[in-house]
Amino acid sequence: MNPIRVAIYSRVSTAEQAMDGFSIEAQISSVRAVCEARGKVIAQTYIDKGISGKSMKNRPALLKMLEDAKEGKFDEVAVWKLSRLARNNLDLLKIVDILNKHEVNFTSITESFDTSTPAGKLQMNILGVISEFERETIVENVKLGMKQRAKEGKWNGGRLLGYKSVKLEEGKSNETGLVIIPEEAEIVRKIFTLYSQGKGLKSIANHLNKCGYKTIKGNSFSTAAISVIIRNPTYIGKIRFNKYIDWSGKRRKGKNEDYILADGQHEPIIDKELWDKVQELIQMKSFKPKRTYDGEYPLTGLLKCPVCGASMVAARTVNKRKSGKKYIIRYYYCGEFRSKGATVCKSNSVRADDAEKYVFERIKEVLGNDKVLRDIVKRINESKDKNIKPLQHEAKVIMDKLDILNDKHNKVFELYEDGIIDKGKLAERLKNIQEEIKVCSARKEEIDKELSIQNVDKVPFEVVKNAMMEFNDILESSNKEDKKILLQMMIDKITIRDRKDVSTMKIHFNSNLLEEFSSDDGNSSFYVNFRIAI
């Protein structure tokens, strides 16, 4: 009977990394020791380091583990403690349900249960509910403490432009206060002053970047960063807390109207008069209607700036003809220029009509061009071969080794029959050979399984051609918004060497578009340079 293959999953949040017993190494070491003592083998180890267990979607190692479970790479998942896998019972049940569907058991070494039995599943459920209750209680207690500190004017946050966060000499060890950093405070004052003088967000960002100023993370200033700073009451000596409820889950929808705003214990950087003037200007500008171009700009997010490589964004200008009649010009220009100004990049604008016409014409050509489609099919099949050939080579090497081991097996018996070795030596050598045969045979089974999963058949040209013709029909009959969605599916990015010449555009297609024809993992990419291919 083959030993049970175990996947160890370990997670520790940033806050927990410093705590004894929570370290990744300690968790893995404990789980490994228990599993090996029970005769199990460690097949895989998955680690989410410095990541909270609050949400499943932001844990790459967990998601990879669930994918591998579907492929049968292990028989059991083991964790140090339930809370390492999930912080709420709903996520826990979802994860265990996925594992069970693929006949993978789940166990925790510190909370003795095994989901392979009904009793173990019930026990896991109860422990999960208790664990979630304990966590929610701790979170609620922490929030209460933070609310009280905020009401007392104490700082609950981390680093802020203009201030450093320091531990208070008096009071509890985890309490922090704000101390002004003079050089950074000057930047903050400059931002408020420029805005009060009527400068826009982009103009201020451009000015700061031109002067060589950086954010606390060492980045160039953007319009978004300026917008946050001029709205932050911390700079007038206030403490604001709990403005957003469940920010990570709800984002802007989670605004709390009943947030705390108290007089802080720190020194203000901005005086009340300047603050009020800036807030008044913000209110005046907020009444301007936002421009929406739904479906009008299908290349947004795809077209890249020829200088800095950032995504190009949409814009329009209204011009007048000699007759006085107005007309609109649509164009794309650098997103970094819009956000951070001319210090970071230039406008590099390109007419939207010209760019879109060129892209749609080239797509139509490629979808109906046999030469290009044959090249696509060739690349897909080459990618499939690239995945299969190493496995086939390894399988051959293992088969050759098994032949050698079988020969050794027979020769050992000959040595015993000739009286060269005794019964003890015979048993020892046979045991070693049989162990090697067992390891090789197990790996051969794994390779055979992987090869069976791969679609060995070549992708037929006609299948791809028919699919592309159908795609072309859908693209032509779609409305503007649907066209944009289809382009986002089909294209990874569009680069341009010279903004004045749209024919220098290069369209990089998304290889996932054809993943139903290909067995690779979607990482291979290809592009068609239409000036050469057509």
Protein Blocks (a to p, Z undefined) as FASTA:
>chain_A
ZZddddddddddfklmmpghkamklmmmmmmmmmmmnopacfbdcddehiafkbmklmmk
lmmmmmmmmnopafbdcdfbfklmpmbfklmmmmmmmmmmnopacddfklgcdfkbmklm
mmmmmmmmmmmmmmmmmmmmmmmmmmmmmmnopafbdcdehiacdddfbhcfkbccdddd
fklmmmmmmmmmmmmnopafklmmmmmmmnopacfkopacdfklmmmmmmmmklnopace
hkbghkllnmmmlpcfkbccdddfbdcfbdfklmmmmmmmmmmmmmpccdddehklmmgo
kaccfklopacdddddddddfkopacdddddddfklmmnojmlpcfkpacfklmmmmmmm
mmmmmmmmmklmmmmmmmmmmmmmmmmmmmmmmmmmmmmmmmmmmmmmmmmmmmmmnoma
cfklmmmmmmmmmmmmmmmmmmmmmmmmmmmmpcfbacdfklmmmmmmmmmmmmmmpcfk
lmmmmmmmmpmbdcdfblklmklpccdddfklmmmmpcbeolaccdddfklmZZ
